[in-house]
């Protein structure tokens, strides 16, 4: 058995996290008596235990509950939903309501859970459009589960710090009177940074402000200005349209966004072979009605 590692980065840049995570471990001898008793055995029967999270759209526990259960913290405080919270049906509903209310004040301090997700093999994991971390091999599923959840907490804390730091820098620019879009470099000056800046600066803000028309317009205008010299402005519009789609959580839409970003970056690098390949992929998505 290989000793567990703290982590290996299989995909992504830790200095510029995307906000989407897949973390996984190997459990080579998963089919043991103890592991078969585990409630998560079915998720790991192929020898991998993996968890995913999208911390661009799920910033709080409330976001996670809404996405996964269709309920908010407020909904869970209702007596008819007591069984979902693991409380006896006869328990005083005021107790549950008070517990939920006490949680709300600390919501930002409660980590957003990662969701266990089954994968057929390691290749399928590594093909996901996300920051991907590998934590080594484990014998017991209980310990493997602790590991993937611990890394997801560390990941989202660092991602939130990066976003907060970037926002703080923007505020500093405003205070210094340097908020003008002129401060953004023209894309031709930094083709190697375009991919990173779209993932870590523009897209998170556009996604986060989908329900805030004023801020959404501000960030979409900034993105268009940043790529104002790009040869195909309609593709920039397509990225914005996809990023503001209510079904953003679907893997197909996330993959479509990634294809457009990769095509922009490849064209700026003058990597025309990659551009041709990506163009065919985009055409496939459009034919299927995804993009």
N, C-alpha and C positions, 0 to 999 in steps of 0.2 A: 504494500500500500504506500503510495507516494505521500509524504508528509504534506498537510494542507499549507497553502501559501496564503499570505494576507490578500493579495490580489495580483492579477496580471491584466493589463489593459489590452484587450484583443482588437478593439476598434474605438477611435475617438481621441480627443485631445483633452487631458485633464485640466489644462489651463483655460479651455474654452468649451465647457460642457454644453451639449445640445439641449439637455433637459429631458431627453428620453433615454431610458435605461433598460438594459437586459443584463442580469447578473446570474451566473450559473455555476454549479459544481458538478463533478462526476461522482457517481455512487456505483463503482464497478460491481460490488457484490450486494446489489440492492435486494435480491430475492432471499432474504433471511427471515427467520421466524419473527424476530423483533420488528423488522421493517414492514413485514406484511400486516402487522397489527396497526401500523401508523395510518391515520386518516388521510395522509397525503401520498400513500403508496402508489395509487393510480397515476399521480402526476409525475412519478419518477421511475415507473417500471421499465423505461427504456435506458435507464442508467444515468439520467441527467435530471437534476432538479434546478429549475430556472424560475426567476421572477422578473416581472417587467413593471415599469412605471412611466407615466408621462407627466412630468412635473411642470410642464409649460401650461397645461390646462387644468391640472389638479394641484392647486397650491395649498389646499387645506384638507383636513379630514372631511369636512362637509362636501367638498368637491368630489372626493372619492366615493362617499356614500351615495351621492346623487347619481354618479355615473354607474356604479356597480349594483346598487339596490333600488335606484329610483326614489330614494328617500333622503331627507335632510335631517339634521339634528333635531330640528323642530318637529318633524314628522315622528321621529323615534320617541319623542316625549308623550305621544298620544297613547292612551291606554290600550287601544286595539293593536298597537304595534309592540307591546311589551314582550311578546314571545320572541320577536326578532332580536331583542337585546339580551336574550337569555335569562329573563326574569320571570318568575312564576306569574301566571295570569291573575292570581288573586292579590298580588302585591299592590299596596297603596299607590295609585298613579301619581300622586303628588311627590312621592319619593323619587320616582323615575324622572319626573319633570324637573325637580330640584337638582338632581344629578346632572341632567343635560344642561341646565342653565349654568351650573358651575363650570362645566367643560368649555362653554362658549368663550369665556374670558381668557382661556388658555389655548384656544384653537390653533394659533400660530405656533405654539410650542409643542403641539402634538404632531409627531411625524405622520405624513400621509403613507398609508400602507402600500407595499408593493403587492402585485397580484401574481400568485403562482400560475405558471402557464406551461402546458405540456409541449414538448418538442420531440420530433421523431429522432433527430440526430444533431450532432454538433454543427454540421454544415448549415442546417436550417437556422440554428441560433445565430451563427455568424453572418448570415445573409440579411438579418434584420437591420433596418435603418435606425440605429441607436448607438449610444455609447455602450460598449459591451465589456464586461468584467468577468474574469474567470477566477475562482477561489480555490481551485485544487480538488483533491479527492477526499471523500468522507466515507466512513463505514456505516454510521447511523444516520437515518433520515432526520431524526430530531435535531442533531447537531448541524446537519446540512441546512435545515430550515432556518436555524438561528443565524447561520452565516449569511445566507442570501438576504435575509431581512435586515441584518446589521449593516451590510454594505449599502442597501437601499437608503437607510437613514443617513449614513455618512454622505452618500452621493447627493441627496436632496439638500442637505445642509450646505454643502460646498456650492451647489448650483445656485441656491438662494443667495448666498454670499456674493457670488459673481454678478448676479442680476442686481442686487442691492448696490454693489460697488459701482456698476455701470450707471445706475440711476443717480447715485450720488455725484458721479462725475458730470452727468448731464446738468444736474442742479447747479454745480459749481460753474459750469459754462454759462448758464443763465444769469447767475449772480455777477459774473464778470462781463456780461453783455456780449458773450461770444456764442450765443445760441444759434446764430445764423447757419443755414445749411452750407455756407461757404467753408465752414470748418471741416466738412466731409471731403475727403480726398476724392478726386475724380477716379473712376474705377480703373482707368488705364494706368494709374500710378501704382496700383497694388493688386494685380491680377491674382497673386498667390494668396491674398487675404480675403477675397470676395466670398468664398464658400464659408469661411469662419464667421465673417461679419454678418452674413445673412442669417446664419444659424443662431448666433449668440446675441445679436443686437437688434436687427429689424424684425425677424419673425416672432420672437417671444413677445415683443411689444404689440405687434399687430394682432396676434392671437389673444393676448391678455385683454386688449381693448376692443374686442369685437362688439361689446355692448355699450361702448362709450364713443359715440359718433365723432365728437370733437377730437379726441385723442387718436382715434383710428385714422381720421383724415390726416392728422399731423404726421403720423408715422408712415402712412402710405405715400404721402407727398415726399417725405424724406427718402423713402426707398426709391421712388421714381427719380428723384433728383440725383441720388447716389449712382444710379445706373442710367443716367440721362443719355450717355453716349452709347449705350448698348444697342446693337444692330437690330434687335427684335423686341421693341417695347411691348408688343402684345404678349410676350412670354412673361414679362414682369407683371402685367395685369393678370395673367393666368395664375401666377403664384399667389397674388393677393386674393384672388377669388377663391382659390383652394384653401388658403390659410384662414379665411373667414367663414368657411363652410361649417355648418352645424354638425356635420358628420366627420369632423376632423379626426376623431378617434380611430376611424377605420384605417386599416393597414394600407388599403389601396390608395387612399387620398394622400397619406403621408408619403408613400412611395412615389406618387406622381409629383409632389412638391420637390422631393429629393432629385428626381430626374431633371426637372427644369433647372434647379440650382447647379447640378453637376454639368449640364449642358452649357450654362452661362460661363462657369469657371473654365471648362475645357476650351470654349471658343476664345476666351481672353488669353489662354495659354497657347493658342494657335495649335491645339491638339485636334486636328480635323478628323483623324481616324475615330477618336472617342466621340466627337460631335456627331459623326455619322451613325455610330452605334446607338447613341442616346436618342437621336432623332427618330430612329425606327421604333425604339421603346415607347417614346412619347406618342407616336402615331398609333401604336397598338392600344395604348390607354385611351386615346381619343376615339378610336374605333369601337372600343368596348363601352364608351360613355362614362368612363371614370374621371378623365381629366377634361 
